[in-house]
Amino acid sequence: MAKTIRSETHPDVTGFAAVNRDVLKLLGKPGRGYFVLLAVAVAGVGIGLLAWGNQIVTGFGMSGLGSPVGWGVYITTFVFWVGIAHSGTLISAVLYLFRARWRQSIYRTAEAMTVFAVMTAGLFPIIHVGRPWLAYYLLPYPNQRGIWPNFRSPLLWDVFAVSTYFTVSATFFLLGMIPDIAAARDATTVPWRKKLYTALAFGWRGTEREWRHFTKAYLYLAALATPLVLSVHSVVSWDFAMSIVPGWHTTIFAPYFVAGAIFSGLAMVITLVIPLRKVFGLEAYFTPRHFDAMAKLVLVTSMIVFYAYLTEFFMAWYSFETPERAIFWNRITGDYWWATWIMLTCNGIIPMLLWSPKIRRNIPALFTITIFINIGMWFERFVIIVTSLAHEYEPWQWRNYAPSPTELILLAFSFCWFFMWFLLFIRLLPAVSVAELKEVLPPPLRFRRREARPGDGAEAPARRARAGEE
Amino acid sequence: MAHHASHSELPLARLHRLPTALRAASPALIGLGGIGLVAAVLLDPDRGWRAYLVNWLFFMSVAQGALLLAAVVSITKGLWSRPIRRFALSFVGFLPIAYLAMVPLFIAADHIFPWIAAPIPGKDAWLNVPFLTARNLILFGILVALDLAFAYYALRPDLGLIRDQVPASLRDFYQRLTGQWLGQEAEELRSHRRLLVLGPALVVAYALAMGLIAWDFVMSLEPHWFSTLIGPYFFMGAFLGGVMATALLTLLYRDQLELEHWILPSTLHDLGKLGFGFTVFWGYLFFSQYIVIWYGLLPIEQAFVIHRFTEPFKYVAQAVGLLLFVIPFFGLLGVVTKRRPRLLATLASTSLVGLYLERYLLVYPSLWIGTERLPIGWQEPAIALFFAGLLLLALGWFAHRFPLMQLWQPPSEIELQGVERELAPDEAVPER
């Protein structure tokens, strides 16, 4: 072993000082490219708001929705973004509980993504209801109308599920950042930043007592957030599965949606982190090892999703129920065959490339594959929603649906809105966890470090014996 | 490689310290249960073979679930599992037996599958005995072959390490298993590479084969009923059984072989967490399937649930809810129960009894629709004794031959331990 001990997960990060320098550099003055991107995102948000305003003023006819396809791009986009939101909690809470150490440099970005993705998703039911000023009808409170929302409606469960998820993931996100924000607070000289960080650091001084409470709180929040990873998208899936629309009413939906959500969320994390690492020179922090680990998770979830697709096709055939069979036959051969095949190819077939360790560590290849996955997962929701509604029980009712320009603009708007927040985030808050990164680095010592002894590797049980008798 | 230095420290434990009563147990159980099985089949073939199916499903699930656990901790490089992963692996001996024990199910298919006497028009493309036999024997055969190959490569480096220390009676056996020996380091590297392929292959085959078994041996018993979730529900339940059975076996060996210094409360804690987590996950899958059927109000789907939630089977359903979910959930929620061997063993046994009843509930109500008396008698426990004897035989066979703790370490885990060492170098570990 060399003289300087290096971290196994981050061999190129030299020490604590480097972490502070590299991570807080993100908060410094950005290049011109950053402002160009931000301007594009803000412009996109502006155009989207105009389109939405136009839809409100002109009427919901601006969308392509109607009978029988009453759910289209808006709900597809809603489900897509809720799905994207899943990786954050998975990486920060579930992998934390599983003691998967490679999560350390990734999880902050993933958590931020979660919060912004929920913020994006939350807009779409409001856009979809057509009269957004009445959206508060969804909230259950005793009012003078004497009307309560229908508690047996899965749509209402959704309100609870998504808002709970937003609350918990935002709390988790802000709580986990406290020590880092305190570091930024102490480093910054810009007055408004100082104010912002002082507020968000909640008076953190880094005493031992504070760390102890912080660690406890983090563990408990992780444990509380873990069931949410399962529950949120399960409830979203039940928006569909509770009805008896063929292609929607199927028992596998909850776990299948959850797996799909984690699949798409992880793909999105990879898609976002690759440019981030390139632009800010963070290659030492996001190493091929991290991408390898994430790609493996993508592969696993891809196989779960693909298993669910195939099970659905098999079960439609096996059921001998005419509507079930018709809908699945229609999916692969009907008017929307292209959407179905995009879904099957992007989510089931292309990710199989990740079996190769070389591809898992090849950054450009990974970037391309995850883009395909993002596309595929959007189309998955489109296929589920639109093909089933367009082809329900009564043949005289069948009618195809094509998204209107307004809907497509609002789809683009969702990406701009998401990226706007994300771009603001990487400038305002530490996008990589300074405190947790330092945990995986060899700490600076007052004395010269002892050479690693031969046989250390096999000492685990003995050391365990010491450590376990706490 | 430096890590060989500590081999002498690790216990090369075999079961010679186990009480003779336990050793004598497996032939006695097989004999007694075998008589019960023959009697049950001769007196009432329908009842006998259906009881056989329930017991086969349960014991196969548990053993296969434990193998999945061994594969998963190897894939995920779960360092915590090092002291216990061999216990999970030791269920492998039962799987060839389970494979052979599957064959009578096809021979006695007339007594089990209702769609033979009353074929469903159109569905006979899938529901016919030759195809049923072929697809299950092939797919489950692939799974068992992968189980054996996985176990072989997981064991092989250790066999070479200790082949000179084993008793004379095992010499030949070890020589045969370590044929074409490449040398310790090369063998470890080769095993590591093989396991990198075999582990994921085993997981994929597990999902496919166990999913198929759920379709054929559970879903098709009510031939009009279908549920896309039944496969995952069935095989994740099996995994839960595997985790709980591994915990139980760990506690037994820990006690009998005095492994307290190797299997620490923290390891039991981790096993308990896994058991808790998959108990919750089982509950989640149950609920996911149930709520869709309940809400949909479709007669074709609800029949399956109604057959289980009405007299007389509803008492079994309540027991399953209690034993497989409520008690383990609240029991394993805290820290204390996970770290105390007695409590953990109690909860793991509770969960396994619950799983047995759950497998019963998956099969019997479909075959006794409209019955007024609950079909539980001497047949079911007698056949359970038979299978339990076979399982003990397989576990004993393994434990008498192979080291019960993994001695070698895959390179990827040594690498990971490097990380752990840096996380907690001796200098930085606070004294407690």
Contacts between the chains, C-beta under 8 A, distances in Angstrom:
chain1	res1	chain2	res2	distance
A	5	B	422	6.1
A	7	B	419	7.1
A	7	B	422	6.1
A	8	B	415	6.3
A	8	B	416	7.3
A	8	B	418	4.9
A	8	B	419	4.0
A	8	B	422	6.8
A	9	B	419	6.1
A	98	B	76	7.9
A	99	B	80	7.7
A	101	B	419	6.1
A	101	B	423	7.7
A	227	B	280	7.4
A	230	B	284	5.8
A	234	B	284	7.7
A	234	B	288	6.4
A	238	B	291	7.1
A	238	B	292	7.3
A	238	B	295	7.9
A	241	B	292	4.8
A	241	B	295	8.0
A	242	B	291	7.8
A	242	B	292	7.0
A	242	B	295	4.6
A	242	B	296	7.2
A	244	B	296	5.4
A	244	B	297	7.8
A	244	B	298	6.3
A	249	B	292	6.8
A	249	B	296	5.3
A	249	B	298	7.6
A	250	B	228	4.8
A	250	B	229	8.0
A	250	B	292	7.1
A	251	B	227	4.6
A	251	B	228	5.4
A	251	B	229	3.8
A	251	B	230	7.6
A	251	B	288	6.6
A	251	B	289	4.4
A	251	B	292	4.7
A	251	B	293	6.6
A	252	B	227	7.9
A	252	B	228	3.7
A	252	B	229	4.4
A	252	B	232	7.0
A	253	B	288	7.7
A	253	B	292	6.9
A	254	B	284	7.8
A	254	B	288	3.8
A	254	B	292	7.8
A	255	B	229	7.1
A	255	B	232	6.2
A	255	B	284	7.8
A	255	B	285	6.6
A	255	B	288	6.2
A	303	B	204	6.9
A	307	B	207	6.3
A	307	B	211	7.8
A	308	B	228	7.4
A	311	B	211	7.6
A	311	B	228	5.0
A	311	B	231	6.6
A	312	B	228	5.8
A	315	B	226	5.3
A	315	B	227	7.7
A	315	B	228	4.8
A	318	B	123	7.2
A	318	B	126	6.1
A	318	B	215	8.0
A	318	B	226	5.8
A	319	B	226	4.7
A	320	B	120	7.6
A	320	B	122	5.6
A	320	B	123	6.1
A	321	B	300	7.6
A	439	B	423	6.7
A	440	B	419	6.9
A	440	B	422	7.5
A	440	B	423	6.4
A	441	B	422	7.7
A	442	B	422	5.0
A	442	B	425	7.1
A	443	B	425	7.9
A	443	B	428	6.0
A	445	B	427	6.3
A	447	B	427	7.9
A	449	B	425	7.9
A	449	B	427	7.9
A	450	B	426	7.7
A	450	B	427	7.6
A	452	B	421	7.5
A	454	B	2	4.4
A	454	B	5	7.6
A	455	B	2	4.7
A	455	B	3	6.6
A	455	B	5	4.5
A	455	B	6	6.8
A	456	B	2	7.5
A	456	B	417	7.9
A	456	B	421	5.9
A	457	B	2	6.2
A	457	B	3	4.6
A	457	B	409	7.1
A	457	B	414	4.5
A	457	B	417	5.4
A	457	B	418	7.1
A	458	B	2	6.9
A	458	B	3	3.3
A	458	B	4	7.2
A	458	B	5	6.2
A	458	B	6	4.2
A	458	B	409	7.0
A	459	B	6	6.7
A	460	B	79	6.8
A	460	B	82	7.0
A	460	B	417	5.5
A	460	B	420	7.5
A	461	B	6	7.7
A	461	B	9	7.6
A	461	B	10	7.3
A	461	B	82	7.2
A	461	B	83	6.8
A	461	B	262	6.0
A	462	B	6	7.4
A	462	B	9	7.4
A	464	B	264	6.2
A	464	B	266	7.2
A	464	B	267	8.0
A	465	B	261	6.0
A	465	B	262	7.9
A	465	B	264	6.6
A	466	B	429	8.0
A	467	B	266	7.7
A	467	B	424	7.5
A	467	B	429	7.2
A	468	B	264	3.6
A	468	B	265	6.4
A	468	B	266	4.2
A	468	B	267	7.6
A	469	B	264	7.2
A	470	B	432	5.4
